[in-house]
Amino acid sequence: MTASVRLDALNHWFASFHALRDISLEIEAGEYVTLLGPSGCGKTTLLSVLGGFIEPTQGTVRIGDADMTYVPPAKRPTTTMFQDYALFPHMSLRDNVAFGLRMAGIARNERHRKADEKLDLVGLKADSAKRPHELSGGQRQRVALARALAVEPEVLLLDEPLGALDLKLRRAMQDELKDIQRQVGTTFVHVTHDQEEAMAISDRIVVMNTGRIEDAGPPLRIYREPASLFAADFMGEMNHIPARVSSDGAQTLLATVPAANLPSGEATLCIRPEALRQDGSGIALGEATVRDATFFGTHTRAHVIPVAAPDMVLVAHLPPTRLPETGAVIQLSVLPDDIRMFTKETA
């Protein structure tokens, strides 16, 4: 089972603190949407409103065709999976997964059948008689997911479910989460502050800041064509180069670049570290001196100082085949399509 979600003009205050500001969002049935943003941006509050744990001060929440704004959590077609998996230590995995079905009055044989089905989905059917303490962190996470799916929610809400896992296991679980979501077809709404995690699992990312939606769209579009300066900065590293827009384009200390459809005045030119090139293609940015460089396996991350702007430091992702020496001089360029520009009005 799956359902769409529609949020209309949501606002919420905690006393005088305005936690959610005019949130309007539509989520399609079966979509995997990630709420992404820094601590305090409102993403967990929004998830709590979706789950019915917080009643919004203003606005409406619709799940499918039903108004759920003031419906309590137990009566909503949603289940929430928290970072703390809260498995019952004295119960077997089968009984943990079947617990919600037991509370719903499902007969023992039927709830065990469904529990085994969900444990099989997460690859733990053979371990159904084990207790949680016998499992690794990743396995406990899979049991919690199986328990959440066992009650067949129309919308599954995930509150930083991978936050307690180490990096390698977290990446493995990202793949598993997305694969399982595709199999069951349930609408997933996932909260995280991890940009890589959001890009790995999402059909669509919703970037939040100070209670507002800054940007919303597919990961590729959000990364390459962010709608705001905040979204550009939050979705990975970004070099900022001051610019001034005129009829001749955007003038910087390094180069003049096209600036069609932008108003005249101060602007910020943004370039991702991996977009800085050494092959001379695109727009020449001049020579730069390597201040330091670190090998990261897939690339070399270097801080470089443009000769034309000695007070500016840029981050460049260079090929991993050679570690440039400190003081080495390299030529920088960038393709026009890899430049984003924001004025005060568009930031």
Buried (B, 14 or more C-beta within 10 A) or exposed (E): EBBBBBBBEBBBBEEEEBBBBBBEBEBEBBBBBBBBBEEBBBBBBBBBBBBBBBEBBBBBBBBBEEEBBEBEBEEBBBBBBBBEBEBEEEBBBBBBBBBBBBEEEBEEEEBBEBBBBBBEBBEBBEBBEBBBEEBEBBBBBBBBBBBBBBBBBBBBBBBBBBBBBEEEBBBEBBEBBBEBBEEBEBBBBBBBBBBBBBBBBBBBBBBBBBBBBBBBBEBEBBBBEBBBBBBBBBBBEBBBBBBBBEEEBBBBBBBBBEBEEBEEEEBBBBBBBBBBBBEEEBBBBBBBBBEEBEEEEEBBBBBBBBEBBEEBEBBBBBEEEEBBEEEBEBEBBBEEEBBBBBBEEBE
